[in-house]
């Protein structure tokens, strides 16, 4: 996208930037620095012919799923296989019982991501096929987006492919490449570990001081079986927010995006509160932590309050 300022000669553009920031020295130093950084990005993006050539916005969809067990089919399998049956109820017998996804857009001239969508849906509102269809629709609307997960390659995506095949659903582009290193996806569990032994999400979160699961990991199955959907919603929302923070840090540290991390975390918290104002996880854990991150960075940012 271009405008009259962007079509100016680079020298003129530099002068305009200088004029634009004159008189802002009274701003808070951090805000003034952010303004200068944003203007510098705009100037550096100008091509030799004088037109602005900005890199495109980038979108990432953070996804987490929770599952119920298909007891009837597993029982049939146990009967048919007898003593040779697998004792653990493995992923082919897992059915999607809850999903949460967050769509984040990173603009080249911004300093925080824009949360375009945050959704949570459970079996209290829809069956498995409906949940998966809604998730696939969100991915289809953002077909240029990279899919972020924690451990998605280990189970979540396999279950989604099974559901799609069984119910004649068309997979979104992010799930069609079967390589675990597909460019359309980043499994942060693998990405942060590389050749180190993979760890659980709350394990990594605790080690890096990020709020995570309000309920212990191994309790989620019992919560699903009991139909404790409020608790399930909190768990799947927390997993997405924790994964989003890990993902943000990963993207910044690998120079995939260039954003202010504490301000970005605050933006995620603010968007989450707008979408889920009654969430206890947000009120008691994530938002206070986000405020503390922002305060520690000595930057001013958005003020948000959980309802």
N, C-alpha and C positions, 0 to 999 in steps of 0.2 A: 504494500500500500504506500502511495506517495502523496505528498502535498506540496504546497508552494515552498514551504521552508525546506523540505527534503530535496527539492530540485535546485536549491541554491548552490553556489560554488562552495567547496569545502572551507575556504578561508572565511567567506561570509558566514557560513554556518557556524564556524568556531566563534566568530565575533558575536553572533546572535546568542550562542550558549553563554558566553561571558556576560553579555548584557542581561540575560535572563536570570543569572544567579546573583547579580549585583543587588545589594539590598537585603539578601537573605542571611547575611552573616549573623543576624540577631537570633536566628533559629537555634534550637537545641543542636549542639555539635553533631550528635549522631544523625539527626534528621537532615542537617545540612550536608553531611557526608554522604548520606543515602541519595540525596538529590544530585550531588556532583557525580556519584557513581552512575546513576541512571542516565544523566546527560552525557557522560563519557561513553557509555555503551552506544547511545544514539549516534554520537559523532564518529566513533570507530567503525560503525556499521555502514557509513557512507562510502559508496564505490567511487572509483576514479572518475567516472563520468558525471559525478555530482548528484546522482540519485541515491536515495536511501535503499539499501538492500539489506533487510533484516532477516535473520534466520527465522524460520517458521516457529509458531508456538508448538510446544510439545505437550502431549497429554499422557497421563498415566492413570490406569484404573487399578486400584488396590482392592483385592478380593479375599474374602475368607468364607468358608463354609463350615457348617456343623451337620452331623449325620445321625440318623436313626438306623437301627439294625432291622433287616428283613428277616425276622425270626422264622416265618413259615417256610421260606425258600431254603434258609440255612438248615432247618430241621429236615427237610426233604433230602438235601445233600448229605447230611449226616447218616440218614437211613440208607441211602443208596450206596454210600462208600464204606459204611461200617467202621471198623477199627482203623481203617486207613484214612479217615476223614481228617481234615485240618481242624485242630481244636480251637484255633482263634477265628473269630468272625472277621474275615479279611474283606478288602475293599469291594469286591463284586457284590457283597451283600449289604453294602452301605447305601442308604438312600438319603438324598439331600433333605434336611429338615430345617435349615436356616441358612440364609446368605446375607452378607453385607458387602456393599461395594461403595467406593469413593472415587469420583472422577476429579483429578487435579489437572489444571492447565497451567503451564509455565510460559509466560510471555517474555520475549527477549528484552523488553524495556521495563519489566516489572521487577520488584524486589521480594515479592511473596507469591506463592501459588494461589490461583483462584480455584476454589472448590465449586465445581459446577453441579455436582450431584452427590448426595449421600443417602443411601437407602438401606433399610433393614427389613427383611421379610422372613417369616417363620411359618411353620406348619399350622399355626393358629389362624393364618390368613389365607393360605394357599397350599395345594398339594405339591409334590416334588416337581412334576412337570411344569406347573405354573411358575414355581420359583425359578426353575432353570430357564424357562422361556423369558422371564423378566430380566434375568441376568444376561442372557444372550442378546436381548434387545438393547440393553445398555451398552454392551460391547459392540454391537453392530452400529449403534449411533456414533460410536467413537472408534471406527475401524482403523484409524491411524494411531490409536493409543497403544502404549506398551502395557502389558498386564503384569502387575506386581503382586507377589504372594510370598508367604513364608511356608515353605514345604509343599507348595502346590504340585510340584512334579511328582512327589512321593505318593499322593493319594487323590487330592481334590480334582485334578484335571482328568485323571483316569476315570473317576466316578462321573464327571460331567460328560466324557466321551461315551461311557456306557449308557447313560441316560439318553443322550442324543441318538445313539444307534438303536436303542430299544424302542424309542418313541418317535422315530423318523423326524428328528429335529436337525436343522442344518447348523453345524458348528460355526461360531464366529471365527474370523480369520486368525485371531490370536491363538486359537487352539488347534489349528489344522496341521501346523508343522509338528512332527512328532519328536524332533530332537530336543533334549533337555536344554540345549544351548540356543534355542530358537530366538531370532532377533526380535520377535514379537512379544517375548516374555522375559521377566527376570524373577527367578526364584531366589529370594534374598538369603534363604537358609543355605543354599549352595554358593551364592555369590560371596557372602562374607567369610565363608569357611575355605573355599577353594579345595585344597587337599587336606585341610584339617578335618577332624571328625565333626560332622554336623551336630548342632545342638538344638534343644527345644527353644521355642519363642520366649517363654518366661525366663529361661536360663540366660539367654542373651540379653533380654531386657533388664534383668536384675544386675547383670554385670556392667551395663552401660547406663544405669539409673533412669530407665524409662518405665513409666507405669504400664502394667500389663494386667492379665486376666483377673477379674474380680473373684472368680471361683477357681479352685485348683483344676489343672488340666484334666485330670482323670475323673473329675466329677461331672463333666459336661454330658457324658453318655447317660448318666442317671437323671440329670435334669431334663434331657430330651425325653427319656422314657416316662418320666413323671409328668410331662406336659407343662413344666415350669417355664413357660415361654418368656415371661418377663426376665428371668435370670438368663435364659438362652440369648435373648436380644442383647443384654448387657455384655455377655461374653463375646459374641460375634462382633459387636461394635468395638469393644476394647481391642480385639485382635486386629481389626482393620486400622485403628488409630495407632497402635503400637507398630504395626508393619509400615504404616505411612511414615512415621518418624524415622524408623530405621532406613526406609527407602529414601527419604529426603536426604539424610546424612550420607547415604551411599552415593546418590546422584551428585551431590555437591562435591564430595571428596574425590570422585572420579571425573570431575570436570564435565559431567553430562549436562548439568544445569549450573547456573551461577546465581545463587540466591542467599539471602541472609537467613541462616538457620533458626535463630531464636524468634525472629519476627514471623518466619514461615510456620513454626510450631504454633505460635499464638494465633495465626490465621486459621490453621486447622482446627484449633480448639473453638474459635469463634464460630466457624461454620458448623461444627458438630453441635454446638449448643443451639444454634438456630434450627437445626434439623431434629434434634432429640433433646428438647429442653428439660425433660423430666428424668434424664439419665443420672442415676446415682454415681456411676463410674465417672462421668464428666464432672459432676458437682464435687465429689469427694477426692478424686484422684487426679484426673488428667488436667483439668483446668487450673487447679492450684499449682501443679507442677509446671504447666506452661507459663503461668505468671512468674513463677520463680526463675525459670530459664530466661525470660525476657528481662527481669530485674537484674539478674546476674550479668547479663550482657551489657548493662548500662545503656540500653536503648529504650526509647519510648516506643510504644506500640498501641494497638487497639485495646480498649478496655472492654472486657466481656464479663458477664455475670450469669452463672447458671440459674435458671428459674427455679 
